[in-house]
Amino acid sequence: MHFFTFAEKDTTLYQDSGSLNAGLDEILEVRKDVSDTGESVNVSRVLIRFDISQISASIGNGTITNPSFFLNLFDAKSTNLATSQSLFAYPVSQSWIMGDGRSYDNPRTTEGASFNFRDGASDGTLWEPSVSASGCTWFSGSGYEASQSFGHNTIDVRMDVTDIMNKWLEGTVANDGFIVKRSGSVGNLNPNSDEGSTTRFGNLSFFSSDTHTKYPPTLETVWDDSRWSTGSLSPLSQTDIEDMVVYMKGLRPEYKENSKIKFRLVGRARFPEATYATTPANLSVKYLPSGSSFYSIKDAETDDVIVPFGTGSRISCDSIGNFFRLDLNGYQPERYYRLEYRIQSGSGVEETDQFFDEGFTFKVTQ
């Protein structure tokens, strides 16, 4: 299962603007601006927080087991990226106020989190009393860091933040959200870090929770929810699988957002052998290979992969046939999604690995 949580709040902290709040900007930026002489370096950092209470409750009641967690940020035309660099996420160590400012406000909005203050210029609570422009504070060390490396091509971020999430879920530290940044120190005082050096890395841009696109940040929870109890059903033979068709039973054209759906699919030989049984062979349900049958979900318009093939998309089986479940919370309403399947079977020279895209689509409605 892949469960998506939208951000509760986010903002960008700009070093060169000090007390500027940008809580309502549609774009989040991890910038690095170096002057022509190299004497001046200014960076920006992203803060983002997700409410994880539902995830915590689902782990507590056994609905979610052994999960992995990913922070998803979607590219919004990043520019001038270096050929190789890394992005890091850490748990913020203090509370902060998102604010309702925008980076282009004139006069500028100074209430809410900024590079200098965590709550705004009026209250004037510094992130770090010993550093007047510290740009947030965060926990670091083993279990408190996540990262992703990439090249000069603009890409979306899908960062494994499982260790940080476990710290929050275990209550080791409070959930005050992530800070997303290049390597660097509080106050950007370390000239040997990616932030503090004069090396130009370019400007990373991501859609914020205030975007009007379908690409807001998400926290993705992934776990294996598959179940396997075949009852009296028989398996598809290797011969059946080698020339197989896949169809769905009861697929509806539309589902309401936040619905929890059980989808059923059937695999059968393309040309079933003739038998003298009372039930025609093409109506006889057999089950797909256990543990190696997967589904994937794509945006039907853009082909963006929402749910990839993997351990979080294994197909289940009960006495009626194969199925899988979807929680549509976190899926964008008024969009169409397409289902695809991957069926692996056999081993060695007998191994088959087949992909099925039969145009199975559905719409999520409000």
N, C-alpha and C positions, 0 to 999 in steps of 0.2 A: 504494500500500500504506500502511496505517496500522498501525504497530507500537507496542504499549503496554508501558511499563516501570513496575513498581510501585516505590514509594519504599523505599529501604534503611533510612532512619531519618528521623525528624522530631520536632520539639518546639516548644513556645511559650516565649518569654522574656518574663517579666512584670516591668516596671520597679518596680512598687510592692511586689514580693515579693523583690527582690534576689537571693538565692541559691536560691530555690525551683526545683526541677526538675520538669518536667511531661512527661517523655519518653513515658509510657504513656497519656497522656490520649487519649480517643477523638475529641476536638475540638481543632482548631488555631484560634487566635484572633488577629486583628489588631484590638486594642481601642484605644479612646481614652477615658479617663475623666477628666472635668473636674469639679472641685469646684464647689459652688454659687456660691462667691465668685470662681471663676476663678483663684484663687491656686495651685491644685495641679493639675498635669496628669500623668497616668501613661498609658503606652502599653504595648502588647505587640507582639512581632514573631515571625514564624514562621521556623524553620530547616527545610530539607528537602533531603535528598540522595538521588540516584539513582546506581546503579552503571551506568556507560555503557560498560563494557568490551566487551559484546556489540555495541553499536552501533558502536563504534570498529572492531572486527574486521570487521564486515559492510561498513563503508565501505572498509576496507583491501582486502578481497577483491572488491570491485565489486558486491556484492549490493545495497547501498544507494547510490544516486547522487543528488547534488544535493538532499539532504534539507532539510526545514524541521522545526522542533521547537516543541512547544507544552506548556506547563505547565498541567495540568488540576487545578483544585481545585473541589470540589463543595459547594454551599451547605448549611449545617447550621443554618438558621433565624437568619440575621443579624438584628440589631435596630437600630432607630432610625437608619437610614442617611440621610445628607444627600442632597439632590436631585442633587448632582453631586460626584464625587470620583474620585481615581485611586489605583491600587495599583501598586507597583513591585517588581521583583525584581532583585537584584544577586548576583554570585558572592561567597560568603563567602571571606575572605582567610586564615582559619586553620582548623585542624582542631578538632573538637569531639566530645564524647561525648554520645550521646542520653540516657542515664540511664534509670532505671526508676521514676521518681517520678510522682505524680499531683498535680494542683493542689489537691485536697481532702485530701491526706494529713495526718494529725495523729498524731504530730508530722510536720512537713514533711520531705520528702526533699530533701537538698541536694547529693547526688552526681550529677554529670552537668551538662550545659550549663544555664546560667541567665543572667539579665540581667547578673550580675556576673562569672561565671566560665565558662570554656569547657570545663572538665573536672570541676568540682565544688568544694565549699568546702574539702574536706580538702587537695587539692593546691593549691587557691587560685590557679590561673593566670588572671590577669585578661585580658580580651579586649584591653584597651588600658591599659598601665601608667600612663599619665598621666591616665586617667579611671577612677575606681574602679567606676562603674556605667555601662559604655559600651554594653551591649546588643548586642554583636557588633561586628566590623569587616568591611568589605567593599571590593571594588574598585569604582570608579566611573569615569565618563568614557565616551568614544565606544567602543561595542562591549561595554560592561559594564553596560548597563541595559536592562531590559524594562519595559513598563507596559501597563496596561489601564484605561480610563475607563468609568464606569458611573453610573447614576442611583440613585434611592432604592429601586427594586425589587430584591429579593434575587435574585441571579443566580449561576450558576456562572462560574468564571474559566477562560478558555482564552487564555492569554497566550503570544504569540510570543516564544520565548526563543532563537531561532536564533543571534543574535550571541553570546550568552553561551556556548551550547553549542560554537560554533566555536572560541572561546578555549580551552575545555577540550580539545577534540579535537585542536587544533593544538599543545597543550602550552604555550601562552602562560602560563597560570596553572594551578595544581592544582585538581582538582575537589573542593572542600570543601562543595559544595551551594549552594543558593539561600537568601538571606534575602528574605522577602516582607514588605513594610511600606508604610506611607505615606511621603511625602517627609519627610526629617528627617536630623539629623546623628548622629554617634557620641555617645552619652550623652544624646541628645535635648536638646541645649543651644541649638538655633536656634529662637527664638520666632517667626520669620517663616515657618516650615515648617508643613506640615499636622500633623505630630506635635507640634511645640512650641507652636503657637498655642493660644488658648483657644476656637477654633471647634470645635463639636461635630460630629463626622462619623459617630458611631455605632460599632457593634461588628460586625466581620465574623467569621463563624464558618464553618469548613470541616471536613469529616470528615478524620481523620488515617489513617495506615496501620494504626492499631489499632482502627479502626471495625469494628463487626459488621454494617455495611450493605454494599451493593454499590458504595459510592461512595468508595473510597480514592483518594488522589492518584495521578496517573499522569503520566509523561513520554511524550508522543505524538510519534513519528517519522513523518513523511509524505514520501513520494516517489512519483514516477511510475514504476511497474514494468510499464507496458503494453508489449506487443509486438504487431507487426502483420505477418503473413505469410499471405496468404489462399490460397496455392496455386492450385488450379483453381476455387475457389468463386466464385460470382457475387454481386454486391451486391443487397440489397433495393432495389427501385425506389422512387421517391418515392410512387407510388400504393400500393405495398405498405405503406409506412411510415405513410401517413395513416390506414389502418384495419388495425392490426397487433395480433397477440397475441404474448405472450412466455411461454415455458415453460422449465422446467429439465430437464436430462437427468441422471439418476443422483443426485438429491439424496437424501441419507440423513436419517433422523429424528434421528440422534445422531452426534456426533463427540467424540473424547477431547480434553481440554484439552491445549494445546501441540502439537496436530496442525497440519500444513501441508497445506491442502486446495486442490484445483483444482476450481472449480465451473464447470459448462458450462450455457450458456443458448442458446436459439434464438428468433429472431424470425421470424414469417411473416405473410403476409396473412391476415386473418380468413377470407376466402372466396377461396381460390386459383382462378385461372382453369383451366378444364378443358383438358387437353392430351392428346396421343396418345403421350406419352413412356412408357417402361416403368416409370419411378419416379413414383408419384403426386406431384402438386405439393405436397401438404401434408406430404410426407416429405422433400422436397428442401430441403437446408440452404443458406441464403444468409446473408451476413454483414451485421451492423449497421453504421451509419455509423462511420467511423474517427475517433477523437479526440473524438467528441461523444456517446459512449454511456457511461453511468456506472452504478455500483451504489451503494446506501446500505444501512447496517445499523442497525436499531433494536432496542432491548430490546422483546421482544414483549409484555411485561406493562405497562411504564410508558410506552412510546413514546419513551423517551430516544434521541436520535440518537448512536450509537456511531461510525459512519463516515459523514460527510456526502458528498453529491455534490461532486466536485471533482477536481483534478488527481491526487490520491492514490487515486482510485477509478475510473480509466478502465478500460474493458473492452478486453481483448486479443482477438486472432484468430490461429488457426493453420489448417492445411489441413483440419482437421476441423470447425472452427466457432469461435464466440465463447466466451471463458472469462475468468475472473479467479481470482486466488489469494488465500487468506487464511491468515495465521499466527495461530492461535488462542491463542498465548501472550499473556496479558494479558486474555483474555476470562474473565468470571466463570463458574466451573463451576456446574452445576445450574440454569442459566438458559436460557430460550428466546430466540432471536434471529430477526428477520424481515428478509428481503431485499426491497428495492425497486429499481426501475430508472428511469432517466431517459434518454430517447432524443431527441436533437436532430438535425434534418436541414433541409437547404435554407437559403435566405437570403431576406431581404426579405419580400415578400408571400407567398412560397412556404415560408417558414420554419415548421417544426412543432417543438413542444417538449412531449413526452408523458411522463407518469409512470405507472408500472405497479406496482401493489401487488396481487399475486395470491395473497397468503397463503402465500408460500414461507417456511417456518420450519424451524429446526433447534435442537437442544439441545446445549449443551456439557456433557460429563460428566467426572467425576473419573477 
